Amino acid sequence: MREELLKAVAQPPKVLWAPMVPAIINLGVQFPVMFMAMAAVDVNPLFFVISIIAGHIALIFAGIKEPHLSNMLRAYGQTYIKTTNLYPVKGSKFEP
């Protein structure tokens, strides 16, 4: 097998030691909230910088415990796709 493929599977992408997808979600949620709070209530942005860093540190520890957290979040999004069952059974089955 190619070395790049093995490296990508064994070492998932990280952003400053945190899993990539949760880190992007963390920044994607906290930055707009920070700018809206600064504009609406005139909040000190240092509070949000501290919360961004604290959230990132929590993601680093979660990534140490489960290195494939990004892949797990992507796979979790696929579990709520409504499927049609080929056979009359109770519940949803993953069938085309």
Secondary structure as the mmCIF struct_conf table of DSSP 4:
data_model
#
loop_
_struct_conf.conf_type_id
_struct_conf.id
_struct_conf.beg_label_comp_id
_struct_conf.beg_label_asym_id
_struct_conf.beg_label_seq_id
_struct_conf.end_label_comp_id
_struct_conf.end_label_asym_id
_struct_conf.end_label_seq_id
HELX_RH_AL_P HELX_RH_AL_P1 GLU A 3 ALA A 10
BEND BEND1 GLN A 11 GLN A 11
STRN STRN1 LYS A 14 VAL A 15
TURN_TY1_P TURN_TY1_P1 LEU A 16 TRP A 17
STRN STRN2 ALA A 18 PRO A 19
HELX_RH_AL_P HELX_RH_AL_P2 MET A 20 ALA A 40
TURN_TY1_P TURN_TY1_P2 VAL A 41 VAL A 41
HELX_RH_AL_P HELX_RH_AL_P3 PRO A 45 LYS A 65
TURN_TY1_P TURN_TY1_P3 PRO A 67 HIS A 68
HELX_RH_AL_P HELX_RH_AL_P4 LEU A 69 GLN A 78
TURN_TY1_P TURN_TY1_P4 THR A 79 TYR A 80
BEND BEND2 LEU A 86 TYR A 87
BEND BEND3 LYS A 90 GLY A 91
#
